[in-house]
Amino acid sequence: MKYADIIVDITSERLDRTFQYRIPDSLEGKLQVGMVVSVPFGKGNREIDGYVIGITDTPQFDENRLKCIHSIKSDEKTTESSLIVLAEWMRERYGSTMIQALKTVFPVKEKVRQCSQDTLVLNITKEEAKIQLKELEGKKYHARARLLRELIERGCLDKTQAAKDLGASASVVNAMRQAGWIQVLSREVYRDPLRTDGSSSSSRSYVLTGEQQEVLAGILEEWKQENPRPCLIQGVTGSGKTEVYMELIAHVLSQGRQAIVLIPEIALTYQTVMRFYGRFKDKLSVLHSRLSAGERYDQFCRAKKGEIQIMVGPRSALFTPFPNLGLIVIDEEHENTYKSEITPRYHARETAEKRAQMEHAYLVLGSATPSLEAYSRAEEGKYARFRLRQRYGGRPLPGVTIIDLRKELKEGNRSILSRRLQQAMQERLEKREQVMLFLNRRGYAGFLSCRSCGEVLQCPHCDVSLAVHKGGKLICHYCGYETEVVKKCPSCGSPYIGAFKAGTQQIQDIVQKCFPKSRILRMDYDTTRKKESHAQILEAFARQEADILIGTQMIVKGHDFPHVTLVGVLAADLSLHSGDYRSAERTFQLLTQAVGRAGRGSSPGEAVIQTYQPEHYSIQAAARQDYDSFYEEEMGYRRLLGYPPASHMMAVLGSCREETLLAQGMEYLKKFVQRVYGKPDLHLIGPAPQTVGKVKDQYRKVLYLKHPREEVLIYVKDKLEQYIEINSGFRSILIQFDIQ
């Protein structure tokens, strides 16, 4: 006998309630996860629809108490059933409960008040209304008389407008409705997350270049294959990848299908969405984390009903319930925001590939600096790769100057602005051109570096920087290696060794002193807390209401400001030593994107990169915009050290309020792994403190597993889940799995 776990209401606020039913002999072998079935429910055994989310041989309750499934409602895939199958795959792939996977795939659960528009309509003839109007005027019912007079004239009125213009309060409307003189007609309206008046979204004519046409034709040819591969568009900054996306979307829409466009984060939403909106107008909507619950609810409803055809948003938009999905586009696919930090710790690229495969949709990835994972898959032939090597309109890439901050210090300049950068800023401001200053703080983990020689204290075992912790300790977050904080540089003996402490506010103050007449905008966490603040800052800078824009990584990705001719990178080293094996890759990506913001208009651009390590291969390659040389160099290190994508790695993340219990539990997990898979080709590192070792009184540790074959890590994960399930000691320890 087999049993099915069933959810009876996908949109329920309490999604964590499933019910188990017996599978009758007549349905054994036919029933699959995701199918819609008819089941008896409640005391009266009323028949309702449910979704199968799991099939098992083990009953959770007394078998005699379990009811039996009546029938398979439909063999056809519904939007919900497809997403349930995707959730099942995510549960298996990334390690989570089915409930956690379902809550990720169906993010809109809370009951949201329906937004409606009420219209007041005359319910009697005009002749009858005129008689009632005289009576109201005689009794001096002025508000009712005003409303009735307007309805005689116009026939109907918006209720909100009537209250505002005529003083028609709820009591006035209710009295007239009860008298039978008017009707109140309601219709559901959807909240508009774009709130555009069309002024900034006019459609512009755009002719594809010969190179863009070649890429478009190549992708359409790939789509004709029996099993089309995901397509990777590698295009230099400003090459016009977005225009190719829009042509592909138009092609899919012409077939009656829908498209999802993923963008990395909220800071990119404004300009990207407006470009798509200018082309597709009301066919498009948007999702992002700052929408209200009602706005998100409405957009999912519209997508499910087929009232929109394109959804633009971050990784959560991947689960938009389109009934006939045809295309998923992942712009800037290299961004780490596509990786979820909560269980299940899914990656949007992998999950999009799975959803596209399930629904026979196409997948297109785009980036000037593809992730090593995507590029290696293209090298292996698993992805089809297409290149855009030229900027649109033949515009040249910016000229790049690398400034050695060690030399600046030796020559007496202690400012965070090098002399060359100050000179370049002065020249640009005199020409009334715009400047962007980028503080590269992404991944900053408090490493120690020498300002005299550029030396960074690193772990002798893992080739990552050591992080500064309270109590004067330097710790590696991979293997747990510890050493004391030093007062002098171990390489050159200089006392100028410490952590970088400048922030965007401090930089703004310095720049304002150097250029007192300049107008400065700052874009960072503090200035973008309000709902519309990102768009407001970007719009103001686009309108040239400021000369200089200062910010962190959110200012250098995806924006197109034609009057920006100079980009200054103030501290290229910070992300280079974030304590992560991907730090060189992320540094190269950030610097390439930053340099690419300059010279996108008619005037040539320039970039100044300030660094204590000008010889580092990631900085040199970014200055040349040379992805291929960076890829070869970085992959050499990855192969040598067994890091992805040369090998596969899984992080087992543990957190607990009791430090001793967590340490004991993580050691037990390590010993269990050695027992169930004791072969020497599995490399274990740790347990060690996570990058942030304690958050909200929860201690955190991590155990890394590396193996050439991913299926071995999945096997170990499955065994660990079983081990954790049957051992009560882990009930107070939260364990998460992160496949990398």
N, C-alpha and C positions, 0 to 999 in steps of 0.2 A: 504494500500500500504506500502511495506517495501523497505528499501534502503540499499545499500551495500557500505561501504568505501573500496576503492581498491587502491593498490599500483601497478603501472605498470612496475616498474623496481626495483627489490630488491637491485641490486648492484649499484644503482645510488648514486652519490656523494651527491645529495640533497634528502635524504630519507624523509625529513619532508614535502613532497608534496603528498597528497592523493587526490583521485578523488571519487566523489559520483555518483552512478548509480542507476537507478530504477531496482527493481527485478520483472521480469514478473510473471504473475500468474502461468505460467507453471513451474517456478522454486521455488515458495514459499514452504517452508517446506523442500526442498531438499538442499538448499544452506547452507553451513557451513563455519565458519571461517577457513582459511587455504586453501580452495579449489582454484584451478586454473580455471579461467574463460576467455572466449573470449569476448572482449569489443570493441566498436568503439572508436577511439581515434583521436583527432586533427581535423582540418578543413575538411580534406578529408575523415574523418570517416574510416581511415584504420583500419583493424582488428588486434588487438594485444592481447597478454596474460597478465593477471593481477592476483594478489593474493588478496583474500578477507581477510581484517583485522578486519572488524566489520560489524554488522548488526543492523539497527536501524529503528524506526518508524517515526523519525523526519527528514525531508529534510533540508539540510544546505542552499539550494538555492531555487529559484523558481522551483517548480516541473515540469513545462512545459519546462524548459531549460535542465533538466536532461535526459541524454541518457539512453538507456535500455541495460542491459546485454544480449548478444546474446545467450550464452550457457555455460554450465559447460564443461570445456575442458577435465577434467579427474577426475574421482572419486577416483583415486589412490592417496595415500599420496606421495608427493615428499619431498625431503629433506627440501626445503624452506617452504612448507606448514606445515610440522611438527614443524619447528622452529617458525613459525608464531603463531601456536596454543600455543606453550610454552610461547611466548612473551605475548599473551593474558592472560594466567594464571598468569604470573609474574605481569602484570599490575594490575590485580584484587587482587592478594595476597599481594603485597608489596606497592601498591599505587604509581602510576605514570601515565604519559600519554602513549598512545600506541606507540607514536613516540619514547619516551625515552626507552621503553622496546625493541622496534625493533632495535634501535641503539646499545643496549647491546647484543642482540642475533645475529645481523649481524654486527660485529665490523669492518670488512674490507669494507670500503665504498669509500675511495679516489681512484682516477684514478692513477694507478701506471704504469710507463713505462715498457712495456714487455721486459723481458730479453731474448735475442736471441743469437744464435751462427751462424756466417756466414762462409760458406765454399766456396772456390774458386775452380771451376771445369773447366777442359779443354773442350771447346765447338766445337773444330775442330779436325780433325784427326791429329795424330802425324806427319805424312808426311807434311801436310799443316803447322803445327806449326813450324817444322824445317825450312821451307822456310821463314816464317815470322821472325823467330829467326835470320837468317842471315841478313835479311834486318834491323832489330833493331840494331844488332851489328855494321852494317855499318854506321848507322845514330848516333851511340853512345848513344842510349837510354838504358843506363846501367841497371836502375831499372826494366824496362819492360823486358829486356832481361833476367835478373836474375830470375824474376818471371816465365816467359815462359819456361825457361830451367828447372826449378824445376817442373813445371806442366807436361812437357814432360816426366820427370823421374818418377813422382809419381802419376799423374792423378788428384789429388785434394790436397788442402792445407787449413788449418784453416786460416781465414783472419787475425785474430789478430796475430797469430804466423808469418804469412808472412810479416806483417808490421814490426814486431820486428826483425826477422832474415834476411829479404831480402830488407828491406827499401821500401816495397810496400805500398806507401801512398795511400790515398783515390783517389787522382787525377790519379795515375798510374792505379789503379783498374778500375776506371770509364772509362778511355781512352781505356783500353783493352776490357772492356765489351761493349762499344759503337761500337768497331770495330768488335764485334761478336766472338772474340777469346775465351772468358771465360764467364762463368755464375757465379752468386753469389746466392747460395742456403742458405736460412735462415730456422732455426728450433728453436722453443721455448725451452728454457732451464730454469730450476728452480733454484733459489738461494738456496744454502745449508746452513741452519742456524747452522748445527753441525760443518761443516768445519773440519771433522775428516779425518785423513789419515790412520786410522785403527790401528795405533801403540798403542793406549791406550784403544782399545775396542775389544781386542781379546776375543773370546768366551772361557769361562772356564767351565770345567766339574763340575757339582754340583749334589750331591746326597741328596735327601730330607731325613731328619731325620724321625724316626717313628712318632714323634709328628706332624711334618709338613705334612706327608702323611695322618694322621688322619684328620687334618683340611681340607686338599684338598678333601679327600673323603667325608667329611661331607658337604662341600659346594656344591660339584657336586650332592650329594643326595638331598640337598635342592632345587637345580635348577630343579630337576625332578618333583617337586610338581606342581600342577595346577596353583597356585599363589605363586611363590617363593618370599620369603621375602628378603629384604636387609640383607646382611651378615656382621657382625662386627667381625674382627679379632683383638683380644686383645692379643698382644704379648710383652713380656718384651724386652727392648732394646737389639739388637743383636740376636734376636731369629730367624731371617730369614723370615720376612713377605714378603719382596720383592721377594724371590724365589717362594713363594706360589702364589703371584700375577702373576708371569711370567708363571707358569704352567696353571693358569686359563685363561690367555690371549691366550696361545698356543691352549687351548681347544676351545676357541671361534673362533680363526682364522681358525682352522681346519673345522669349519662349514661354512666358507665363510663370516664371519661377522667381524666387526671392534671393536676396543677398544680405550677408552680414559682413560689416567692415569693422575689424578690431583695431583700435588705436591704444597706445600704451597707458595714458593716464589723463586726468582731468585737464592738465595744463595745455594739452594739445587739442582739446575739444573745439574751442571756438573757431580757429582758422580752418581746421580740417572739415568740420561740419558745415561751415558756411560755403566752402568750395563745393562740397557734395550737394548742399541745398540749392546752390545756384544752378546746378545742372538738373536735379531731379525733383525739386520743389516738394510738394506735399506727399510724394511717394516715400519720403524719408522721415525717420524719427531718430531719436538719440537716447541712449542710456548712459548714466554715469552715477558715481557714488553720492553726488550731492543733490540728486533728484529727491523729492519727497516721496513717501510711500505711495501716495495717490498718483503721482506722475508716473512712477514705475509700473504700477498696476495698470494704468490706462494704456501704456505703450505695449505691454505684453498682450493685453486684450485686443488691441488694434492689429497686432501682428498675427495673432491666432485667427482672427476673423478675415484676414487678408486685406485689411484696409490700408496697410502700408506695405511696401515691398523691399525697403532697405532699412536696416538698423545699424547705426554707428555707435560704438561704445568700447569700453575696456573689456577685460576678459569675461565678465559676467554676461555681456551681450552675446557670447557664443551660444548661450542656451535660449535664445529668442525662439519662441514656439512657432516658427513659420511652417505652414502646411506643406509647402513644396520648395524646400531649400535647394538653390542651384549653385551658389557660390559663397565661399568664405574667403575674405581677404584679411591677411594679418600684416598691417603696416608696421614698419620698424620692428620686425620680428625678433631682433636681437635683444629687445628690452627685457630686463629681469622682472618688470611688473607683470609680465604674462605668467609668472610662476606664483601660485597661491601659497600663502604663508599659514593657512589654516587647513585642518583636515577636511577632506582629502587634499593633499598638497599636489594638486594637478598642475600640469603645464598646458597652457592654452594651445601651443603649437601641436603637441601630441594629441590632445583631446579633439582639436579641430580636425586633425587628420583622420581620427577615428569616426567622428560624426560625418565628415564628408564621404568616407568610405561606406558607412551604413546607409546614407540617404542618396548615394550616387550623385553627390555634388562635387564641384571642383574646389580645389584649394590653391590659393595664390599667396605667396609670401614675398615681402619686399623689404629691402634695406640697403643702405650704402655700405654698411658694415655687418654682414650676416653673422649670426652666431656660429661658432665653430661646429656646433651640432648640425645646423642646417647646411652649412657649406660642405662638411664632410659627407653628408648624405647626397649632396649634388655630385661630389667627386666620385662617389660609389655608383652613381647612376640611378639612385632611388628617387631623386628629385630632378626635374628638368630645369636647367639653369639658363637664364637669359640676361644679357648685360646691356646697360645704358652707360656708355663711357664718356659722353659729352653732356655738358650743361645745356639746358634749353636755350635756343637762340645763339648758340656758339659762344656763350660767355665764358671767360677763362676762370679757372679755379683760383682762389686767393693766393697771393704770395705769402709765405710763412717765414717768420723769423723766430729762432729758438734762442731764448735768453738764459744764460747760465747765472743763476742767482748766487752761486758761490763767488763768482767773479765780481758781481755787484757788491757783495759784502766786503770783499777784499779792497775794493776801490772806494769804500766809504759810504755807499748808498744802503741805508738800513730800511728804507721805505719798502712797502709791499708792491709799489709801482716801480718797475725798472725805468731807467732813464729813456730807453728807446720807446717804451710804451707811453710814457708821459709826452714825449715829443710827437708821437703818432697821434695821440688824442688831441693835442693842441692843433695839429694840422687839420684833422677832420672837423673839429668844432669850428674852426675858422671858415671852412667851406660849407658850413651848415649841414654837414652829414652826421649820421648817427653812429653811436658806439655801443657795443655790448661788452660788459665785463663779467666773466664767468669765474666764479669761485668753485673749484672742483672739490667739493666736500663729500661727494657720494661715497658711502662705505667707510667713512672716517672712523677709525677705531682706536685712536689715541696711541699711535706708534711713535717711537723716538727716532729723530733724525738729526744729523749734524749739519748745521748751516754753513760750516766751513768747507767740508769735503763731500757732503751729500750722503755719507754712510747712514744706512738704516739697520737697526738691530733686528736680525732675523733668526728664526728657529733653525738650528743646525740639522734638523731631521726632515722638515717638511717644506722648505723653500718658501715660507710665508713670513711676513713680519710679525714680531712679537707685540702684543697689546699691553698697554700700561694699565695696571689694576691698582686699586687702593692698597695701601700697606707697602708700597715700594716694590711691587713684583712685576716682572715681565712674563707673560704667559702665552703659549701657543695654543690656539683653539682647535687644533687638529689632534695633537698627541699629548697635550698637557705639560710639555716641557716648561720649567720655570727657572728664572734667574733673577738676580737683583737689578734694580734700576741703577744705571751708571751716571756719574756726574760729569765724566769727561769722555770724549769720543774714543773708543778703543782702537780706531784706525789712525787718527791724526793727533789725538790728544787735546783737541780744542774743547774749551768749556762751553761753546755755543751748541749745546745739544739739548733737545727738548721736543715737546709736542707742539704742533701748529695750532694756534689759538685764535686766529683772526676770523671774524664773522662778517656777514654782509652789512650789518649796521656799522661796524667799525670801518669797513671799506668805504661805505657811503660817506662817512665823516671825513675820511682822508681825501677822497676824490673831491668833495665839496670845497675843502680848503685849497686844493691845488687848482681847481677850476671854479671859482666862486660864482661866476655868471651862468654856469651850466644848469640845466634843468634835469633832475635825476629822479628816476623811478627805481624802486627796489622790489624784486619779486622773490619771496622766500616763504617759509611756513608762516611767519608772523603776519605778513601782508596779504596772505591768500586764505585766511580762515573763513571769511564770509562766502556765501553761496555763489555770488556773481563776481567775486574779486579777481579771479584769473582773467576772465574776459574783459573786465574793465581796465586792468593794467595793460593788457595786450592791445586793446582798441586804442587806448590813449597813446601808446608808443607808435602804433601804426599811423595815427593821425599827426605824428610828429609834435605831440604836446610835450615831449621830453627829448633831451639830447643824448642821454646816457641811460642804459638799462643795466642794472646790477642784479645778479641772481645766482642761484645754484643751478643744478642740472636741468631744472624745468624750463630754463630760458633758451636752451641750445638745441632743442629737438623739435623738428617739425614746423617751426615758424618761418615765415617768409616776409622779411621786411626789406623792401627794395632800396631804402635809404641807408641801410647799415653797411658801412664800408670798412669798419674796423672791429675786430673781435680780440679782446685780450683775455688770455687764460692765466689767472693769477697764481695758481698753485697746482700745476699738472701732477705733482708727486702724490697728492693726498690719496687718490683712488688707487694709485700704484702700489700702495702698502696697506691695503685694507684687511690683511690677514686672511684673504680668500685666494684659492688657487686660480680664480678667474680674474684677479685684479689687473693683470697686464691686458687681458682682452677688453675689460670694461674701460680701462684707461684709453686704449686705442680707439674704442668706439666713441667715447665721450669727446675726445680731442678732435676726431674726424668730424663729428657732428658739429662741434663748436666752430671749427674752422669754416665749415660749410655754410654758416649763417652769413658770412661776409660776401659782398659783391654779387648779390642776386638780382640787382637792378642794372641800370645802364652804366654805372660807375664801377671800376675795378675794385676788388676787395683786398684786404690785408689782415693777417692774423699774427699776433705776438704770443708765443707760448713761453711762460716763465717756469723754470724748473731747476731743481738742484741736481737732476740726473739727465742732462741733455743727451748723453750717449745711449740711453736705454732704447732698445729696439722698438718698443711700442710708441715712444714719443717720436723717434726718427721716422717710422713708417707713417704715423699720423700726419706729420708735417709734409710728407711726400704724397699723402692720400694713396698709399700703396698697400692695398689689402693683401695681395698675393704674397709679398715678402713677409708681412706680419704673420700670415697664416702658417707659412712653412716654419718660421722660427718658433712660434708658439706651440705648434703641434709637436715639434721636436722635444720640447720640455714636457708636454703632456704624455708623450710615449715613454719618455725616460722615467717619469714619476708615477705612471699608471693612472692619470687623471682623465676624466671624460673630455672629449668623446673617444680618446684613444683606448680607454678602458671604461668600465661602468662602476658607479659608486652609489652606495645607499647610506644615508644618515639615519640612525636610530636615535630619535630625540626624546629625552626623558625630562619630566618636570615634577616637582613634589615640594611640599612645605617642609618636610623633614630632610635635612641635608644628608644625614647618616643613612637613612632609609633609601634615598635616591642613589647614593654611592654604592650601597650594597646591591640594590636591584639592578643597576647597570652592569656591575661585575657579574652577577648571575646570568644576565643576558649574553655577555661576552663568552662565558664558559659554556653556555648552552649552544651557542653558535659553533664553538670549537668542537662540541660533541656531535652535533647533527651533520656538520660538514667540516671534517678535520683535515681536508686536503690542503697542501701548502700553497696552492694557487689562489686561495682566498686570503686576502691581506686585511687584517683588523688593525685599526688605529684608535687609541683611546681605551676607555672613556675619558673625556676631557671636558672642562667647562665650555659651555656655548659662548658665542661672542659676547653676549650679555648674560653673565652667570646667574643673575637673580632679578626677577621682575615680579612686582606686586607680591612679595614674600614667597615666591615660588623659585626654588633652586632649579638650575637647568644644566643638564649634561648631555653629551652627544657621543655616540659610538659610530665610527665610519667603517664600512665594509667595501673593499674594492675587488673586482673580479673581471676578467676579460669577457665573460658571457653574462648578459643581463638575466637570462632565465635562472641562473644559479642564485642571484640575489632575490628574485621573486620567490624561488623555492624556500630560501632561508626566511624571507619575510613571512610566508605562510606558516612555517613551523614556529616562528616567534609568536605570531598571533595566537596560535593554538596553546603555546606554552603560557603566555600571559593570561589567556582566558581561564585556564584551570588552576592557576596559582593565585590564591587570595591575597598574597603579599603585594601584588601589583594593583590592587583596587584603589589605593590612594596615590598611585603614580600614573601620570598621564604619559603614554607612549605614542609617538607619531613616527611615521616612516616617510622619508624623502628620497625618492629615486632620482638620481641626477645623471 
